Amino acid sequence: KSQLQSMADSGVNVIKTMIWLVGGDSATHPDKWRLGFPLYPQELQNIRQYTQDVASIQASDVHMLDLYFNFGWLGCANYSNGDYSSSCGLTWQEFLSRANQSYTNLINNVSDVTRGDGTKVVKGIYLTSEVMISAKQNEENFLKDLYPDFVNKSNLAGVMPLVYFLVDGNESTVLD
């Protein structure tokens, strides 16, 4: 909390936090940024506590922080792997089920946390980042199969559903 307080006091308004879905046993893995796929109950509890910590911060100039979460998809959660049966033993439907469970549980876990001024601290959740349609395998399927439900659940919870796009700025691609 002291680091968040220091950041707010220095003028920071927005905290953006990556949620790296990887899979495997995140509880025993030395890299603590690696989270389960789907998120484990203890991870969700830790994320909720972190969200409450962010919500409790009021800067010396009295502004409060806004929080955004951004899903990252690695390991067994990497939808651009292609063949899930060989890499993680998952079918596409099993992958979609775990992905749905992950974002649904995050939304349900943090969307009701409010700041001292009564407003929600979580302003938005990025389903994914660096979207490059036709540049990453399965990107279109991932968005087609998950984004409508993600948007619906986020909106119902009062959290902005987000993605951000990465542009391939090569002249041959842009002017194709």
C-alpha positions in Angstrom: 0.0 0.0 0.0 2.8 2.4 0.7 4.0 2.1 -2.9 0.5 2.8 -4.2 0.3 5.8 -1.8 3.6 7.2 -3.0 2.6 6.8 -6.6 -0.7 8.6 -6.0 1.0 11.4 -4.1 3.4 11.9 -7.0 0.5 12.4 -9.4 -0.4 9.0 -10.7 -4.1 8.6 -11.5 -4.3 5.2 -13.2 -3.0 1.8 -12.2 -2.9 -0.8 -15.0 -2.2 -4.3 -13.9 -1.5 -7.4 -16.0 -3.1 -10.7 -15.2 -0.8 -13.3 -16.8 -2.8 -16.5 -17.3 -0.3 -19.3 -17.8 -1.6 -22.5 -16.1 0.3 -25.1 -14.2 0.8 -24.9 -10.5 1.2 -21.2 -9.9 1.3 -21.7 -6.1 4.7 -23.5 -6.2 6.2 -21.8 -9.3 9.0 -19.4 -8.5 7.7 -16.7 -10.9 4.8 -15.2 -8.9 3.5 -13.3 -12.0 2.4 -16.6 -13.5 -1.2 -17.3 -12.6 -3.4 -20.3 -13.1 -5.7 -21.0 -16.0 -8.3 -20.6 -14.9 -7.4 -18.4 -11.9 -7.2 -20.3 -8.6 -9.4 -19.2 -5.7 -6.3 -17.9 -3.7 -5.2 -15.9 -6.7 -8.7 -14.3 -6.9 -8.6 -13.6 -3.2 -5.2 -11.9 -3.6 -6.4 -9.9 -6.6 -9.4 -8.7 -4.6 -7.2 -7.6 -1.7 -5.0 -5.7 -4.2 -8.1 -4.1 -5.7 -9.3 -3.1 -2.2 -5.8 -1.7 -1.5 -5.9 0.4 -4.6 -9.4 1.6 -3.7 -8.3 2.7 -0.3 -5.6 5.1 -1.6 -6.3 8.9 -1.5 -3.5 11.1 -2.7 -2.3 14.1 -0.7 -4.2 16.3 -3.2 -7.3 14.1 -2.5 -7.6 12.5 -5.9 -8.2 8.7 -5.9 -6.8 6.0 -8.2 -8.5 4.2 -11.1 -7.7 0.6 -11.7 -7.5 -1.3 -15.0 -6.8 -5.0 -15.4 -5.3 -6.5 -18.6 -5.3 -10.2 -19.4 -2.1 -11.7 -20.8 -2.4 -15.2 -22.3 0.7 -17.4 -22.1 1.5 -21.1 -21.6 -1.7 -23.2 -21.7 -3.6 -19.9 -22.0 -1.8 -18.8 -25.1 -4.6 -18.9 -27.7 -2.2 -18.4 -30.6 -0.6 -21.8 -29.8 -2.7 -23.4 -32.5 -2.8 -27.1 -31.5 -3.9 -27.3 -27.9 -4.1 -31.1 -27.8 -0.3 -31.3 -28.2 0.8 -28.3 -26.1 -1.5 -28.5 -23.1 -4.0 -31.3 -23.7 -6.9 -28.9 -24.2 -9.4 -28.8 -26.9 -10.5 -25.4 -28.2 -13.8 -25.9 -26.3 -11.8 -26.6 -23.1 -9.7 -23.6 -23.7 -12.8 -21.4 -24.2 -14.3 -22.8 -21.0 -11.2 -21.9 -18.9 -10.9 -18.5 -20.5 -14.6 -17.8 -19.8 -14.2 -18.9 -16.2 -11.1 -16.7 -15.8 -12.6 -13.4 -17.0 -16.0 -14.2 -15.4 -14.4 -14.9 -12.0 -12.3 -11.7 -12.3 -15.2 -9.5 -13.2 -17.3 -11.0 -10.4 -14.4 -10.7 -7.9 -13.5 -7.1 -8.4 -16.4 -5.2 -10.0 -18.1 -4.4 -6.6 -15.1 -2.8 -5.0 -15.6 0.9 -4.4 -13.3 3.8 -3.5 -13.9 6.2 -0.6 -15.9 8.4 -2.9 -18.3 5.6 -3.6 -17.3 5.0 -7.2 -16.0 1.7 -8.6 -12.2 1.5 -8.5 -12.0 -0.9 -11.5 -12.8 1.2 -14.5 -12.0 -1.4 -17.2 -10.7 -4.8 -18.0 -8.8 -5.6 -21.2 -9.7 -9.0 -22.5 -6.5 -9.1 -24.4 -3.8 -6.7 -25.7 -1.9 -6.3 -28.9 -4.7 -7.6 -31.1 -3.4 -8.1 -34.6 -6.2 -9.6 -36.7 -4.8 -12.2 -39.2 -1.3 -11.8 -37.7 -1.7 -14.1 -34.7 -3.1 -17.6 -35.1 -6.6 -18.0 -33.6 -7.0 -14.2 -32.9 -10.2 -14.0 -34.9 -11.6 -17.2 -33.2 -10.6 -16.0 -29.8 -12.4 -12.7 -30.2 -15.4 -14.2 -32.0 -15.9 -16.9 -29.4 -15.2 -14.8 -26.2 -15.6 -11.1 -26.8 -19.4 -10.8 -27.0 -19.8 -12.7 -23.7 -17.0 -10.7 -22.1 -18.6 -7.4 -23.2 -22.0 -8.5 -21.8 -20.6 -9.6 -18.4 -18.4 -6.5 -18.1 -21.3 -4.1 -19.0 -23.6 -5.9 -16.5 -21.0 -5.4 -13.8 -20.5 -1.7 -14.7 -16.9 -2.3 -15.9 -15.7 -1.1 -19.3 -14.8 -4.0 -21.6 -11.6 -3.2 -23.5 -9.1 -4.5 -26.0 -6.3 -2.7 -27.7 -5.0 -3.1 -31.1 -1.5 -3.2 -32.3 -1.0 -1.9 -35.9 1.4 -3.5 -38.3 2.8 -0.2 -39.7 4.7 -1.7 -42.6 3.8 0.2 -45.8 3.2 -3.0 -47.7 0.7 -4.2 -45.1 -1.1 -0.8 -44.6 -1.4 -0.1 -48.3 -2.3 -3.6 -49.3 
